[in-house]
């Protein structure tokens, strides 16, 4: 028999010291479902369990934190402790955070914590959204009300943005797979921004947007992503990883649709300010030049009176040259403004011309078209889709 005999107190003390020394068992967060809950003299005693295991837990002075109910899923923060006197293992809880009832809420919270710890939601990785996008792709159901709301909102302020739609399922077990495949495809095309959108729904309806693979696919995309899923109170993992989260699909449309009329007014005001500034600088320069030339003329007359007339003639030539320079600058500014008006894409459309786009890019030559190609045609008041039936390269 081994001669090293210890009593129960010594054994339990050693066990307790081992638990206290293990850092991984302190200040940790444990998710589980509450069962066998009771409160005695202000202290809560309950069991925290999942589908495989359970652990006894207690929360002293439980009024300082959230008090859960039996069957509720929570996240308990605290430390594992071995109570030497009673020989019991407990999880001493400092704070409790509710995460709702049911396995879906628990799975969501655990996946969110995992992805957050891996850095998928960090602000430093988020791309900026272009201020003036031209080509925007919407990933959503083509048959839902969402796409109609987005189009209506954008067109209220902007006729220049090209809207492309990638039809996907936004509900059901296969929805996340559809969205992932669509993202991988459209990210290669080179759109200015991609919007992932769907209307509101229950927690179960929005589960495709809490898919781990979808989160990682969004994170890898080169194109800036806007998430517009559900109502303002709905928060999905898709929202958290996206470069920008819009409260609703309509809010996403408002965010990208810059006002073209205000933009034109802004550029016109800039041109006017440039013209006035240039004119003022020329006038100031002319005034300063005349003052200095007058001083030189007076000095020259005093010192060289016999050559004063010749000097004055040269001075007048300099003044005339300055005046011609001012006139030339004003003419060039007027021409530049006129050219800007001619190059305005809306002005071209008002003359009756059509703009042709293929796969989001303008078509300038017949050699870029083939029979069977799908194209979009845009004029001042409408936009139509067409298919090429015949191509004649020489007419």
C-alpha positions, 0 to 999 in steps of 0.5 A, a space after each residue: 500500500 502506498 504510504 502517502 495517505 491524505 484526508 478528504 480535506 487535503 484531496 479537495 483542496 488540491 483539486 480546488 487549487 487546480 481549478 483556480 490555476 487553470 486560466 481557461 476556466 475563468 472569465 468565460 462565456 457559456 451558452 445553454 438552456 436553463 433548467 431546475 431554476 430556483 432563487 434562495 435568499 437572493 441567489 439563483 441556483 440552476 442547471 445549464 445544459 445543451 443536448 449532450 451535457 449539463 453543469 450546475 450553476 449559481 449566480 450570487 446576488 442575482 438581482 444585479 443581472 438578468 434572471 432567466 426562466 426555465 427553458 430559456 436560452 442564455 449566455 452565462 459569463 463566469 468561472 468554473 469553481 470546485 467547492 472543496 467543502 462540499 466536493 462539488 463542481 459549479 459554474 459561478 455566474 457573474 452576468 447573464 444575457 438572454 438570447 431568446 427561446 429555442 435552438 435557432 436563437 442559440 445557434 445564431 448567437 454561438 455562430 455570431 460569437 465564432 465569426 466575430 472572434 475570427 474577425 469577419 465583422 471588423 470595421 477595418 475590412 469593410 469597403 467604402 460604397 461608391 458615392 456615384 455608382 453607375 451599375 448596381 446589381 440587386 440579388 433578390 427574388 425577381 417576383 417579390 415587392 422588394 425589387 419594385 420598391 427599389 426601382 421606384 425609389 431609385 428612379 424618383 431621383 436618378 435616371 442614370 443608374 443601371 439596375 441589374 437583377 439577379 433572381 434568387 430564392 430568398 426563403 427556404 433551405 436552398 436559399 443560402 446556396 442560391 445567394 452564394 452562387 449568385 454572389 460568386 458570379 456577379 462579383 466577377 462582373 465588376 459592378 459598382 455595388 451589389 445589394 442583397 435584399 429581401 423583405 421582413 419575415 420571421 426568424 425562420 424566414 431569415 435563417 438563409 441570411 445567417 449561413 456561415 458560408 454566405 458570411 464568408 462569401 460576402 467577406 471575400 467579395 471584391 465588390 462593395 456589398 450592401 445588406 438590406 434584409 428584413 425590417 429595421 429591427 431584424 439583424 442577420 449575420 449578412 448585415 454584420 459582415 456587409 460593407 454597409 447595412 441598410 435598415 430596409 431595401 427602400 433605405 438601400 435604394 435611397 442610399 445609392 440613388 444620388 440626385 442627378 438634378 442637384 449634381 448638375 446644379 452643383 457642377 454649374 455653380 462650380 463653373 460659374 464660380 471658376 468664371 467669376 474667380 478667373 475674371 476677378 483675378 485678371 482684373 486685379 492683375 490688370 489693375 496692379 499692372 497698370 499701377 506699376 506701369 504708371 509708376 515706371 512711366 512717371 519715373 522714366 519721364 523724369 529721367 528720360 524725358 526725350 524717350 517718354 513717348 516711345 516708352 508709353 507706346 510700349 506700355 500701351 501694348 502691354 495693357 492691350 495684351 492683358 486685355 486680349 488675354 482676359 477676353 480669350 480666357 472668357 471665350 474659353 470658359 464659355 466654350 468649355 461650359 457649352 461643351 459640358 452641356 453637349 456631353 451631358 448624357 441626358 442631352 444626347 438622349 433628348 435628341 432621340 438617341 438610344 444607349 445600348 448596353 450588353 452585360 452592363 457595358 456600353 456597346 459602341 461597335 457591331 463587332 461586339 454583338 452576336 446573334 442571340 445576345 441580350 441587350 438593354 436599350 435606354 432613351 430619355 423616357 424608357 429602358 427596354 430589353 432586346 435580343 439581337 436577331 441579325 448583325 450587319 458589320 458593314 452598312 
